[in-house]
Amino acid sequence: MSEGMMTSEEFDRLYRGRLECLATSNLSDALDKLGISAAVIGIVPQWGRTKVIGRAITIRMIAAGAAQSKVHLGVDAIFSASPGDVIVIDNRGDLNNNCWGEILSMGALQKKISGVVVDGAVRDVDTCEEFGFPVHARGTVPITARGRIVQEAWNIPIRVGNIPVLPGDVIVADVNGLVAIPANRLEEVLAAAEVIAAKELAMVQALREGQSIIDVDKQFNYEQMLKN
């Protein structure tokens, strides 16, 4: 990780618990409120209803032959990661070529990495589920990456969907999708998301208590909630 970046211990102490209480939809609304484009659709758990939270360790993939492969993809990123980090792979949404599987999952599990998110396809999802390692991606394929794609670089700026992701940005991925929160905006995004989540919880509670949806909508001014 880059010099001066928040450590995994600091992140866990200050932010992990707060993020565990929020869905990506809460965080996406907060990002919208603050004018930050940082949400991605279509990258979802490939088994179960897993949730992944942590600082980004980034990897960028490229077609085999376009760059020389110096090491098997992901190995150096996994080796360098701290407990709780998230591996984030930019494979440009490629659904034909896998760039994550069971060996990498077991290696990441041993390093206590929170999970992997892939803008593209993965494989060995059944074995990853047996391991209990969260894998979020756009889809699955059975074929190997060998001879098809290689790791171009790691711990560099990448793109996931239509958003930039920098090493150390905070990743939250769940069944709704993924957000990548700029590390220098994390506190204000969290604060805004917590207010939004509290309002939505109050609305749900009012509906459970029998109030009409018209009255609840008027009381909370839901349509304008992100402007308040």
C-alpha positions in Angstrom: 0.0 0.0 0.0 1.1 3.6 -0.6 2.9 5.6 2.1 0.6 7.6 4.4 -2.4 5.3 3.6 -4.7 4.3 6.4 -3.5 0.9 7.9 -5.8 -2.1 8.1 -5.9 -1.8 11.9 -7.0 1.9 11.6 -9.6 1.0 9.1 -11.0 -1.8 11.2 -11.1 0.3 14.3 -12.6 3.4 12.8 -14.8 2.2 9.9 -15.4 -1.5 9.4 -18.2 -1.7 12.0 -20.0 1.3 10.6 -19.8 0.0 7.1 -21.1 -3.4 8.1 -24.4 -1.7 9.2 -24.9 -0.1 5.7 -25.9 -1.6 2.4 -24.4 -0.5 -0.9 -27.7 1.2 -1.7 -27.3 3.4 1.4 -23.8 4.2 0.4 -24.7 4.8 -3.3 -27.4 7.3 -2.2 -24.8 9.1 0.0 -22.4 9.2 -2.9 -25.1 10.7 -5.1 -25.9 13.3 -2.4 -22.2 14.3 -2.4 -21.8 14.3 -6.2 -19.4 11.4 -6.2 -19.6 8.8 -9.0 -18.5 5.6 -7.3 -21.2 2.8 -7.7 -21.1 -0.1 -10.1 -24.0 -2.5 -11.1 -23.7 -6.1 -12.2 -20.8 -7.2 -9.9 -22.6 -9.5 -7.4 -21.9 -12.5 -5.2 -21.2 -15.7 -7.2 -22.3 -17.8 -4.3 -24.6 -17.0 -1.3 -25.3 -13.5 -0.1 -21.8 -12.5 0.9 -20.7 -8.9 1.7 -17.2 -7.7 1.2 -15.7 -4.7 2.9 -12.1 -3.5 2.9 -9.3 -1.4 1.4 -8.6 -2.0 -2.3 -5.6 -3.9 -3.6 -5.9 -3.4 -7.3 -5.0 -5.6 -10.3 -5.3 -4.8 -14.0 -5.5 -7.6 -16.6 -4.5 -7.6 -20.3 -4.6 -10.0 -23.2 -1.8 -12.6 -23.2 0.9 -11.5 -25.6 0.3 -7.8 -25.0 2.6 -7.9 -22.0 5.0 -10.4 -20.5 3.7 -12.3 -17.6 6.2 -12.2 -14.8 4.1 -13.9 -12.1 0.8 -15.8 -12.0 -2.0 -13.2 -11.8 -2.9 -12.1 -8.3 0.0 -13.8 -6.5 1.9 -10.7 -5.6 -1.2 -8.8 -4.7 -2.3 -11.5 -2.3 1.2 -11.8 -0.8 1.3 -8.1 -0.1 -2.3 -7.7 1.3 -3.1 -7.1 4.9 -6.0 -8.8 6.7 -9.3 -7.3 5.7 -8.2 -6.0 2.4 -10.2 -6.6 -0.9 -8.6 -7.7 -4.2 -10.1 -5.7 -7.0 -9.5 -6.9 -10.6 -10.0 -4.8 -13.7 -10.7 -7.2 -16.5 -12.8 -4.7 -18.5 -16.0 -6.6 -18.0 -14.7 -9.6 -19.9 -17.1 -12.5 -19.5 -15.1 -15.0 -21.7 -11.9 -15.1 -19.7 -11.6 -16.1 -16.0 -9.1 -14.3 -13.8 -9.8 -15.9 -10.4 -10.3 -19.4 -9.1 -9.8 -21.8 -6.2 -6.0 -21.6 -5.7 -6.1 -17.8 -5.5 -9.1 -18.0 -3.2 -7.3 -20.4 -0.8 -4.2 -18.1 -0.9 -6.3 -15.1 -0.1 -8.2 -16.9 2.6 -4.9 -17.8 4.3 -4.0 -14.0 4.2 -7.4 -13.2 5.8 -8.4 -11.1 2.8 -12.1 -10.1 2.9 -12.9 -11.2 -0.6 -12.4 -10.4 -4.3 -14.4 -8.3 -6.7 -13.8 -8.8 -10.4 -15.0 -6.7 -13.3 -15.2 -9.8 -15.5 -15.5 -13.6 -14.9 -14.2 -16.1 -12.4 -14.3 -19.9 -12.1 -14.2 -22.6 -9.4 -17.1 -20.9 -7.6 -18.3 -24.2 -6.1 -14.9 -24.7 -4.4 -14.7 -21.0 -3.3 -18.1 -21.6 -1.6 -16.7 -24.7 0.2 -13.7 -22.5 1.4 -16.1 -19.8 2.4 -14.3 -17.2 0.4 -16.5 -14.4 -1.0 -16.2 -14.0 -4.8 -18.1 -11.1 -6.5 -18.0 -10.9 -10.3 -20.0 -10.4 -13.4 -20.2 -14.1 -14.2 -18.5 -17.5 -14.3 -16.7 -19.5 -16.9 -14.9 -22.9 -16.7 -11.8 -22.1 -18.8 -8.3 -21.3 -17.6 -6.7 -17.9 -17.9 -3.5 -19.5 -19.2 -2.6 -18.3 -22.7 -5.6 -16.0 -22.7 -5.0 -13.1 -20.2 -2.2 -12.1 -17.9 -1.7 -9.6 -15.1 -0.5 -6.3 -16.6 0.2 -4.5 -13.3 -1.0 -4.3 -9.7 -1.5 -1.7 -7.0 -2.2 0.9 -9.6 -5.2 3.1 -10.6 -7.8 0.9 -12.4 -11.4 1.2 -13.7 -14.3 -1.0 -12.5 -17.4 -0.5 -14.5 -17.4 3.2 -15.3 -15.6 4.4 -12.1 -11.9 4.8 -11.1 -10.6 2.8 -8.2 -7.3 3.7 -6.6 -5.3 1.5 -4.2 -6.6 2.1 -0.7 -10.1 3.2 -1.8 -12.7 1.5 0.3 -14.7 -1.2 -1.3 -18.2 -2.4 -0.2 -19.8 -5.1 -2.3 -23.0 -6.9 -1.6 -26.0 -8.4 -3.4 -27.0 -5.0 -4.8 -23.6 -4.2 -6.4 -20.5 -2.4 -5.5 -19.3 1.0 -4.3 -15.7 2.2 -4.3 -15.4 5.1 -1.9 -12.4 7.5 -2.3 -10.4 7.1 0.9 -10.2 10.9 1.4 -14.0 11.1 1.3 -14.8 8.1 3.5 -15.9 10.0 6.6 -18.3 12.3 4.9 -19.8 9.5 2.8 -20.3 7.4 5.9 -21.9 10.2 7.8 -24.4 10.9 4.9 -25.1 7.2 4.5 -25.9 6.8 8.2 -28.4 9.6 8.1 -30.1 8.2 5.0 -30.2 4.7 6.4 -31.8 6.0 9.7 -34.5 7.8 7.7 -35.3 4.7 5.7 -35.4 2.6 8.8 -37.9 5.0 10.3 -40.0 4.9 7.2 -40.2 1.1 7.3 -41.1 1.2 11.0 -43.9 3.7 10.3 -45.3 1.5 7.6 -45.1 -1.5 9.9 -47.1 0.4 12.5 -49.9 0.9 10.0 -49.3 4.4 8.6 -50.2 4.7 4.9 -47.4 5.0 2.4 -48.8 8.4 1.3 -48.5 9.8 4.8 -45.1 8.3 5.3 -43.8 9.6 2.0 -45.2 13.1 2.8 -43.7 13.0 6.3 -40.2 12.1 5.2 -40.2 13.9 1.9 -38.6 10.8 0.4 -38.2 12.2 -3.2 -36.1 15.2 -1.9 -34.2 13.2 0.8 -30.9 13.5 -1.0 -31.2 17.2 -1.2 -31.8 17.8 2.5 
